[in-house]
Amino acid sequence: MELNYIKVSDYLLPNLTIEKQNNEKINKYGYLRLQYLKRNNKALYTTLLMQNELTNHLVSVSIEAENRLNILMEQYKNSDELLSEKNKMDNQIEWAKLMNNYKNIVEETILKELIYV
């Protein structure tokens, strides 16, 4: 890695630029991963930051977590008969309670598997 310097009045300042940034969105799982790295794994955080890979890492965690969420929710929907469309029309409150319960279970699983590793 070669550093270039810019002369500003009497000082030479490094010309630091950010390259190869991923333009995709970082979701809540990416931000949770960022907070975790800052608090609990400063070495990895600093390494990713210095190698200009932090944004790419957070985007990949976001995508992976979102995919995992969708897969697990589909599995729960297919395995539980109470989550059928017929039951959704018959008893909406119970259906919503079950969906929220399953979503909370899935989010806990994702946090344990992907975010806090």
C-alpha positions in Angstrom: 0.0 0.0 0.0 1.5 3.3 -1.1 0.6 6.5 0.7 0.5 9.8 -1.1 0.8 13.1 0.7 -0.8 16.5 0.0 0.9 19.6 1.2 -1.5 21.8 3.1 0.2 25.1 4.2 3.3 23.7 6.1 2.0 20.2 6.7 2.1 17.0 4.7 -1.2 15.2 5.1 -1.9 11.6 3.9 -4.2 11.4 1.0 -6.6 8.8 2.3 -9.4 7.7 0.1 -12.2 5.1 0.5 -12.2 2.6 -2.4 -14.4 -0.3 -3.5 -17.3 0.5 -1.2 -20.4 -1.7 -1.5 -23.5 0.5 -2.3 -26.1 -1.9 -0.9 -28.0 -1.0 2.2 -27.0 -2.2 5.7 -30.0 -3.4 7.6 -30.5 -3.7 11.4 -28.4 -6.9 11.6 -25.5 -5.1 9.9 -25.7 -2.3 12.5 -25.9 -4.8 15.3 -22.8 -6.5 14.0 -21.0 -3.1 13.8 -21.9 -2.4 17.4 -20.8 -5.8 18.5 -17.4 -5.4 16.7 -16.8 -2.0 18.2 -17.5 -3.2 21.7 -16.3 -6.8 21.9 -13.9 -7.4 19.0 -11.9 -4.3 18.5 -9.1 -6.1 16.7 -11.4 -7.4 14.0 -13.1 -4.0 13.7 -9.8 -2.2 13.3 -8.5 -4.7 10.8 -11.6 -4.5 8.7 -11.6 -0.7 8.9 -7.9 -0.4 8.0 -8.3 -2.8 5.1 -11.3 -0.9 3.9 -13.5 -4.0 4.2 -15.8 -3.0 7.0 -18.7 -1.8 4.8 -18.4 -5.0 2.6 -18.4 -7.1 5.8 -21.5 -5.4 7.2 -23.4 -5.7 3.9 -22.6 -9.4 3.6 -23.8 -9.9 7.2 -27.0 -8.0 6.4 -27.7 -10.1 3.3 -26.9 -13.3 5.0 -29.1 -12.5 8.0 -32.0 -11.4 5.8 -31.7 -14.6 3.7 -31.6 -16.7 6.9 -34.7 -14.9 8.3 -36.7 -15.6 5.1 -35.7 -19.3 5.1 -36.5 -19.9 8.7 -39.8 -18.0 8.5 -40.8 -20.1 5.5 -39.9 -23.3 7.3 -42.1 -22.2 10.3 -45.0 -21.3 8.0 -44.9 -24.6 6.3 -44.5 -26.7 9.4 -47.4 -25.1 11.5 -50.9 -25.7 10.3 -52.1 -22.7 12.4 -50.2 -20.4 10.0 -52.3 -21.3 7.0 -54.2 -18.7 4.9 -57.5 -20.2 6.0 -56.6 -19.7 9.7 -55.3 -16.2 8.9 -58.8 -15.3 7.7 -60.6 -17.1 10.5 -58.6 -15.9 13.5 -56.4 -13.0 12.6 -55.3 -12.1 16.2 -54.1 -15.6 16.9 -52.4 -15.8 13.5 -50.5 -12.5 14.2 -49.5 -13.7 17.7 -48.0 -16.9 16.2 -46.2 -15.0 13.5 -44.7 -12.5 16.0 -43.7 -15.4 18.2 -41.9 -17.2 15.3 -40.3 -14.0 14.1 -38.9 -13.4 17.6 -37.5 -17.0 17.7 -35.9 -16.5 14.3 -34.4 -13.2 15.2 -32.9 -14.7 18.4 -31.4 -17.5 16.3 -30.0 -15.1 13.8 -28.4 -13.0 16.5 -26.8 -16.0 18.1 -25.6 -17.5 14.7 -24.5 -14.5 12.7 -24.2 -11.3 14.7 -22.5 -12.3 17.9 -19.9 -14.7 16.6 
